[in-house]
Amino acid sequence: MIRLATIGTSAITRRLIEVVGLTEGITVTAAYSRDAARGRAFADSVGVVGAFSDLATMLSSDIDAVYIASPNTAHDEQALAAVRAGKHVLVEKPAVTSAAAWDRLCAEARDHGVVLLEAMRTEYDPGLDVIRELLGSLGTIRRVQLSYQKRSSRYDQVLAGERVNIFDPAMAGGALMDLGVYCIHALVSLFGEPDTVRGAWVTVASGVDGAGSALCTYPGFVAEVMYSKITTSRLPSEIQGEQGTLLIDQIAAPSSLTVEMLDGTSTTRALPAVPHVLVGEVERFVDLVETSGDATHDQHLTAATLRVIDAIRAESTPDQTRI
Ligand SMILES: NC(=O)c1ccc[n+]([C@@H]2O[C@H](COP(=O)([O-])OP(=O)(O)OC[C@H]3O[C@@H](n4cnc5c(N)ncnc54)[C@H](OP(=O)(O)O)[C@@H]3O)[C@@H](O)[C@H]2O)c1
């Protein structure tokens, strides 16, 4: 039984703990918070025995693995500490804030013989494999448009002049890191790493990107990635081939896939509801830990995603107007 400790006391950690409760081979035995009282209250509320406010102490306790759901800039240091303590790590997306940091962390995980996995739920959603299967029916792919654009209720706090981690540049917040990352990970998982990347974005008052686009080129086709935390899109993602077009209702959690062919036929596939969107990543993590499995492929996808993000930042033309 894998004894998992959690880092972070927000809603996503609660959801992860629920899923661990539904998964065989793993149990949550400890929770970390920077604040002892909050940590104890959190642990009690989710039925976890151990509560820690000192990370080093938790890492030297009787645990096998750590789930990290702190703000993006904290992941690297916390994951490194866990890996060096010989603990397996499941770290929330985006795993770290640059490809170079991820490569260093993967090397440390290899050296310490532990599993390091990004909790990228999209990758472990069965819907992605169905999309992969359907690609063959579309003819030569010419355009890919992946979109995750959802106005965050926390944007209202930004508009009110408040500091919010997910919109804070010091926490590596912003729409690309929070939502764009799902589209980019799906893109590199389906099609590999693009040849070229360009980007543009709109900057909000806190200094992060509130909405943006990336344009990627592949041999024979182009891919556009659209992401936003300040507006909402009603349009599906699309993969356009010369013979047909695939419409994906939500790229981060596909539930309905429609193929419209050149001859006018249209087929919609409703995907079986998954019990919880986080199930796939937890099962993958358990399998890797239990079998001493090889996470190299998963880690390469994270690395490729972070290289695209690095390139978007380097090659982007941010709108200079802060809104
Ligand atoms: N997979 C998904 O569906 C999903 C959904 C939401 C978020 N996420 C990811 O989960 C992570 C956390 O996101 P969130 O929105 O929950 O973040 P958050 O609420 O800003 O922070 C999460 C936790 O980290 C701790 N924390 C807060 N500020 C911190 C700081 N400055 N330094 C260190 N720790 C701090 C807090 O716990 P204590 O104060 O108790 O220590 C807090 O509960 C992000 O990487 C995000 O991308 C994933």
PDBQT file of the ligand as one rigid body, heavy atoms in Angstrom, charges set to zero:
ROOT
HETATM    1  N1  LIG A 401      -5.656  19.206 -12.101  1.00  0.00    +0.000 N 
HETATM    2  C1  LIG A 401      -6.590  20.107 -11.891  1.00  0.00    +0.000 C 
HETATM    3  O1  LIG A 401      -7.739  19.959 -12.270  1.00  0.00    +0.000 OA
HETATM    4  C2  LIG A 401      -6.202  21.336 -11.081  1.00  0.00    +0.000 A 
HETATM    5  C3  LIG A 401      -7.189  22.182 -10.591  1.00  0.00    +0.000 A 
HETATM    6  C4  LIG A 401      -6.806  23.276  -9.813  1.00  0.00    +0.000 A 
HETATM    7  C5  LIG A 401      -5.468  23.521  -9.572  1.00  0.00    +0.000 A 
HETATM    8  N2  LIG A 401      -4.518  22.673 -10.092  1.00  0.00    +0.000 N 
HETATM    9  C6  LIG A 401      -3.093  22.911  -9.820  1.00  0.00    +0.000 C 
HETATM   10  O2  LIG A 401      -2.907  22.748  -8.431  1.00  0.00    +0.000 OA
HETATM   11  C7  LIG A 401      -1.933  23.669  -7.952  1.00  0.00    +0.000 C 
HETATM   12  C8  LIG A 401      -2.551  24.490  -6.841  1.00  0.00    +0.000 C 
HETATM   13  O3  LIG A 401      -3.522  25.331  -7.394  1.00  0.00    +0.000 OA
HETATM   14  P1  LIG A 401      -4.545  26.154  -6.440  1.00  0.00    +0.000 P 
HETATM   15  O4  LIG A 401      -5.328  27.056  -7.298  1.00  0.00    +0.000 OA
HETATM   16  O5  LIG A 401      -5.231  25.197  -5.544  1.00  0.00    +0.000 OA
HETATM   17  O6  LIG A 401      -3.471  27.006  -5.627  1.00  0.00    +0.000 OA
HETATM   18  P2  LIG A 401      -3.624  27.881  -4.292  1.00  0.00    +0.000 P 
HETATM   19  O7  LIG A 401      -5.015  27.748  -3.762  1.00  0.00    +0.000 OA
HETATM   20  O8  LIG A 401      -3.103  29.229  -4.564  1.00  0.00    +0.000 OA
HETATM   21  O9  LIG A 401      -2.597  27.155  -3.314  1.00  0.00    +0.000 OA
HETATM   22  C9  LIG A 401      -2.697  25.781  -3.025  1.00  0.00    +0.000 C 
HETATM   23  C10 LIG A 401      -2.144  25.534  -1.642  1.00  0.00    +0.000 C 
HETATM   24  O10 LIG A 401      -0.774  25.853  -1.598  1.00  0.00    +0.000 OA
HETATM   25  C11 LIG A 401      -0.458  26.516  -0.353  1.00  0.00    +0.000 C 
HETATM   26  N3  LIG A 401       0.086  27.842  -0.691  1.00  0.00    +0.000 N 
HETATM   27  C12 LIG A 401      -0.582  28.980  -0.936  1.00  0.00    +0.000 A 
HETATM   28  N4  LIG A 401       0.268  29.993  -1.201  1.00  0.00    +0.000 NA
HETATM   29  C13 LIG A 401       1.498  29.468  -1.108  1.00  0.00    +0.000 A 
HETATM   30  C14 LIG A 401       2.798  29.992  -1.285  1.00  0.00    +0.000 A 
HETATM   31  N5  LIG A 401       2.968  31.293  -1.580  1.00  0.00    +0.000 N 
HETATM   32  N6  LIG A 401       3.855  29.175  -1.134  1.00  0.00    +0.000 NA
HETATM   33  C15 LIG A 401       3.683  27.865  -0.809  1.00  0.00    +0.000 A 
HETATM   34  N7  LIG A 401       2.462  27.299  -0.634  1.00  0.00    +0.000 NA
HETATM   35  C16 LIG A 401       1.398  28.087  -0.783  1.00  0.00    +0.000 A 
HETATM   36  C17 LIG A 401      -1.751  26.643   0.432  1.00  0.00    +0.000 C 
HETATM   37  O11 LIG A 401      -1.759  25.641   1.422  1.00  0.00    +0.000 OA
HETATM   38  P3  LIG A 401      -1.248  25.984   2.910  1.00  0.00    +0.000 P 
HETATM   39  O12 LIG A 401      -1.319  27.469   3.095  1.00  0.00    +0.000 OA
HETATM   40  O13 LIG A 401      -2.189  25.252   3.784  1.00  0.00    +0.000 OA
HETATM   41  O14 LIG A 401       0.169  25.473   2.947  1.00  0.00    +0.000 OA
HETATM   42  C18 LIG A 401      -2.833  26.356  -0.573  1.00  0.00    +0.000 C 
HETATM   43  O15 LIG A 401      -3.902  25.610  -0.086  1.00  0.00    +0.000 OA
HETATM   44  C19 LIG A 401      -1.486  24.492  -9.152  1.00  0.00    +0.000 C 
HETATM   45  O16 LIG A 401      -0.293  23.952  -9.659  1.00  0.00    +0.000 OA
HETATM   46  C20 LIG A 401      -2.621  24.318 -10.149  1.00  0.00    +0.000 C 
HETATM   47  O17 LIG A 401      -2.196  24.421 -11.485  1.00  0.00    +0.000 OA
HETATM   48  C21 LIG A 401      -4.866  21.597 -10.825  1.00  0.00    +0.000 A 
ENDROOT
TORSDOF 0
